[in-house]
Amino acid sequence: MNLEEAMQDRRSIRGFLDKPVPRPLLEEIIALANRAPSSMNTQPWHLHVLTGAPLEAVRNGNSERMLAGVPPVREISAHAAYTGPHRERQIEIAVQLFEAMGIERHDKEMRQDWVMRGFRQFDAPVSIVVCLDKALEQDTIGHFDLGAVTYGLTLAAWSKGLGCVINGQGIMQSPVVREHAGIPDDQIIMTCVAMGWPDEGFAANSVVSRRRPVDNVTRFVGFDD
């Protein structure tokens, strides 16, 4: 698979086979993602790769706290409510996913189950917790750098036959993640990436989010017509 194929074909995977991912393969993926660019070559990221009992403890802790009504506890600022076209695109992908899964608008039980899957890291066999050096906590450039390495993880995984979804729900109870992943105090939990072998029979895995055309997102300045 070449780079263009990986970028065109990649999609978010939310259903995984119950099949472990070998550590050497994960190391290959991380070595590729680690080539991501960063401002002044600071490379401010740290990746904590969870599987087995520690990941199960995170799943259980996240689920228990959310079901008990514990408010989300993140180490980064939560975004404001989406409005305008951002809200429209958020709704569009939700509709695509719910239609694929056969979840009706009025079916509160199935909608709740879908939400809880996110807190369980979509039952993936691997979760990579992406952290930032705390010294750069207020440095938005560092946040940008972590976006680069996170996208690198998803592309590298796809090129090796694995699927991913970048999963902000997975760190909404960050104290649980910090405890069971053993994350040092000098790092900030930013997000996580659920990763594993795609379950081709899982309906939501067929969903491909639509993208705006180039002329909708781009202005060319100084070019001849």
Long-range contacts (C-beta under 8 A, 24 or more apart in sequence): 1-158, 1-159, 3-155, 6-155, 6-158, 6-159, 7-155, 9-158, 10-154, 10-155, 10-158, 11-163, 11-205, 11-207, 11-208, 11-209, 12-163, 12-164, 12-165, 12-166, 12-207, 12-209, 13-122, 13-163, 13-164, 13-165, 13-194, 13-196, 13-198, 13-205, 14-97, 14-117, 14-122, 14-165, 14-194, 14-202, 14-204, 14-205, 15-122, 15-123, 15-198, 15-199, 15-201, 15-202, 15-203, 15-204, 15-205, 16-122, 16-123, 16-124, 16-125, 16-163, 16-194, 16-196, 16-197, 16-198, 16-199, 16-202, 17-196, 17-197, 17-198, 17-199, 18-125, 19-125, 19-196, 19-197, 20-51, 20-125, 21-51, 21-125, 21-126, 21-162, 21-195, 21-196, 21-197, 25-160, 25-162, 26-126, 26-195, 28-156, 28-160, 29-153, 29-156, 29-157, 29-160, 29-162, 30-128, 30-153, 30-156, 32-152, 32-155, 32-156, 32-159, 33-149, 33-150, 33-152, 33-153, 33-155, 33-156, 34-149, 34-152, 35-152, 36-145, 36-148, 36-149, 36-151, 36-152, 37-145, 37-148, 38-145, 38-148, 38-149, 39-141, 39-142, 39-144, 39-145, 42-136, 42-142, 42-145, 43-145, 44-132, 44-133, 44-136, 44-139, 44-142, 44-145, 44-146, 45-130, 45-131, 45-132, 45-145, 45-146, 45-149, 46-130, 46-131, 46-132, 46-133, 46-187, 47-128, 47-129, 47-130, 47-131, 47-149, 47-153, 48-128, 48-129, 48-131, 48-181, 48-182, 48-183, 49-126, 49-127, 49-128, 49-129, 50-126, 50-127, 50-128, 50-129, 50-180, 50-181, 51-125, 51-126, 51-127, 54-180, 54-181, 55-121, 55-125, 55-126, 55-127, 55-180, 57-176, 57-180, 58-121, 58-127, 58-170, 58-176, 58-177, 58-180, 58-181, 59-119, 59-120, 59-121, 59-123, 61-173, 61-176, 61-179, 61-180, 62-119, 62-120, 62-121, 62-169, 62-170, 62-172, 62-173, 62-176, 62-177, 63-116, 63-119, 63-120, 65-173, 65-176, 66-116, 66-119, 66-172, 66-173, 67-116, 70-173, 72-172, 72-173, 73-172, 73-173, 73-174, 73-175, 74-171, 74-172, 74-174, 74-189, 75-171, 75-174, 75-188, 75-189, 75-190, 76-188, 76-189, 76-190, 92-209, 92-210, 93-207, 93-209, 96-207, 96-209, 97-204, 97-207, 100-203, 100-204, 100-206, 100-207, 101-203, 101-204, 102-203, 115-169, 118-167, 118-169, 118-170, 119-169, 119-170, 119-172, 119-173, 121-167, 121-170, 121-192, 121-194, 122-165, 122-167, 122-194, 124-165, 124-194, 124-195, 124-196, 125-195, 125-196, 125-197, 126-194, 126-195, 126-196, 127-167, 127-170, 127-192, 127-193, 127-194, 127-195, 128-153, 128-192, 128-193, 128-195, 129-170, 129-171, 129-177, 129-181, 129-183, 129-189, 129-192, 130-189, 130-190, 130-191, 130-192, 130-193, 131-183, 131-187, 131-188, 131-189, 131-190, 132-187, 132-188, 132-190, 133-186, 133-187, 133-188, 134-185, 134-186, 134-187, 134-188, 135-186, 137-188, 143-190, 146-190, 146-191, 150-191, 150-193, 153-193, 153-195, 154-193, 157-195, 161-197, 162-195, 162-196, 162-197, 162-198, 163-195, 163-196, 163-197, 163-198, 163-205, 164-193, 164-194, 164-195, 165-193, 165-194, 166-191, 166-192, 166-193, 167-191, 167-192, 167-193, 167-194, 168-192, 170-194
